[in-house]
Amino acid sequence: MRKSGWMLAPLAMVAVLSGCRSTACAELAEAYADVAQKSLPCLASAPLPAFDPSRCEQNLQACSEKDLDQLEAQITCYQELGTCHPEQKASFLQDITFCDSHALSNACEAAIF
């Protein structure tokens, strides 16, 4: 009995999306750790809240496609931050605030943080 290829498409899409979602959580965790390192010259503690990538992965289905786009924009923004210099502390914190302006929906944020 021959099986139709169209039945495999949804399964392939789920596998692709699952991989992307896991990657988003891992990338966000890496970006948070990177920001913490970049902030050391200026701040005694990390400027971003604690982040658990496992919780993110378990609950990412609460996030819409728009949320995932915002999350990717946030990650990119964090990755582009330079290292903080004491005389530029205010500017560094403003840059973090700008990255945070790529806001997630309340439901998504509550689910993954």
Secondary structure, DSSP 4 states (H G I P E B T S, - for coil): -PPPGGGHHHHHHHHHHHHHHHHHHHHHHHHHHHHHHHHTTT-SS-SS----HHHHHHHGGGS-HHHHHHHHHHHHHHHH-----GGGHHHHHHHHHHHHTSPPPHHHHHHH-
